[in-house]
């Protein structure tokens, strides 16, 4: 497994942590307010958690797809990093 795929995996794990925090907050808000918007956010968070778990599984099980292309590895890591930045800001604003 290449270095960039390990970096992408680490970002995916961090993303799961942010999404778990967000989803707990959104579920709690849904229980309090019963708003369709908070229910939608909770479903969104759950779906994104699943997507990041699938990505980690894919990185470990299908890493050979990226072996010959460092550019693709770096692109995947960059996209995961951007998602981490977005989730960090969203978690900060939501938890505030």
C-alpha positions as CSV (number, residue, x, y, z in Angstrom):
1,X,0.0,0.0,0.0
2,X,1.4,3.4,-1.0
3,X,2.0,6.3,1.3
4,X,-0.7,8.4,-0.3
5,X,-3.3,5.6,0.2
6,X,-2.3,5.4,3.9
7,X,-2.7,9.2,4.1
8,X,-6.2,8.9,2.4
9,X,-7.1,6.1,4.9
10,X,-6.1,8.3,7.9
11,X,-8.2,11.1,6.5
12,X,-11.2,8.7,6.1
13,X,-10.9,7.6,9.7
14,X,-10.8,11.2,10.9
15,X,-13.8,11.9,8.7
16,X,-15.7,9.0,10.4
17,X,-14.9,10.6,13.8
18,X,-16.2,14.0,12.8
19,X,-19.3,12.5,11.2
20,X,-20.1,10.4,14.3
21,X,-19.9,13.6,16.4
22,X,-22.2,15.4,13.9
23,X,-24.6,12.6,13.6
24,X,-25.0,12.3,17.4
25,X,-25.7,16.0,17.6
26,X,-28.2,15.8,14.7
27,X,-30.0,12.8,16.2
28,X,-30.2,14.6,19.6
29,X,-31.6,17.7,17.9
30,X,-34.2,15.6,16.0
31,X,-35.4,14.0,19.2
32,X,-35.7,17.5,20.7
33,X,-37.3,19.4,17.8
34,X,-38.7,16.7,15.5
35,X,-37.6,18.7,12.5
36,X,-37.4,17.1,9.1
37,X,-34.2,19.0,8.4
38,X,-32.4,17.5,11.4
39,X,-33.7,14.0,10.4
40,X,-32.2,14.6,6.9
41,X,-28.9,15.7,8.4
42,X,-28.8,12.6,10.6
43,X,-29.4,10.4,7.6
44,X,-26.8,12.4,5.6
45,X,-24.3,11.8,8.4
46,X,-25.0,8.1,8.6
47,X,-24.6,7.8,4.9
48,X,-21.3,9.6,4.9
49,X,-20.1,7.4,7.7
50,X,-20.9,4.4,5.7
51,X,-19.2,5.9,2.6
52,X,-16.0,6.5,4.5
53,X,-16.0,3.0,6.0
54,X,-16.4,1.6,2.5
55,X,-13.5,3.8,1.3
56,X,-11.2,2.5,4.0
57,X,-12.2,-1.1,3.1
58,X,-11.6,-0.3,-0.6
59,X,-8.2,1.2,0.2
60,X,-7.1,-2.0,2.0
61,X,-8.7,-4.5,-0.3
62,X,-8.1,-2.9,-3.7
63,X,-5.0,-0.9,-3.2
64,X,-3.4,-2.6,-6.2
65,X,-5.6,-0.5,-8.4
66,X,-3.7,2.6,-7.4
67,X,-0.2,1.0,-7.3
68,X,0.8,2.1,-10.8
69,X,-0.5,5.7,-10.5
70,X,1.0,8.0,-7.9
71,X,-1.1,10.8,-9.3
72,X,-4.3,9.0,-8.6
73,X,-3.1,8.1,-5.1
74,X,-2.3,11.8,-4.5
75,X,-5.7,12.9,-5.9
76,X,-7.6,10.5,-3.7
77,X,-5.7,11.7,-0.6
78,X,-6.3,15.3,-1.6
79,X,-10.1,14.7,-1.9
80,X,-10.1,13.0,1.5
81,X,-8.2,16.0,3.0
82,X,-10.7,18.5,1.5
83,X,-13.5,16.4,3.0
84,X,-11.8,16.5,6.4
85,X,-11.4,20.3,6.3
86,X,-15.1,20.7,5.4
87,X,-16.2,18.3,8.2
88,X,-13.9,20.0,10.7
89,X,-15.6,23.4,10.0
90,X,-19.0,21.9,10.0
91,X,-18.3,20.1,13.3
92,X,-17.0,23.3,14.9
93,X,-20.0,25.3,13.8
94,X,-22.5,22.6,14.7
95,X,-21.0,22.0,18.2
96,X,-20.7,25.7,19.0
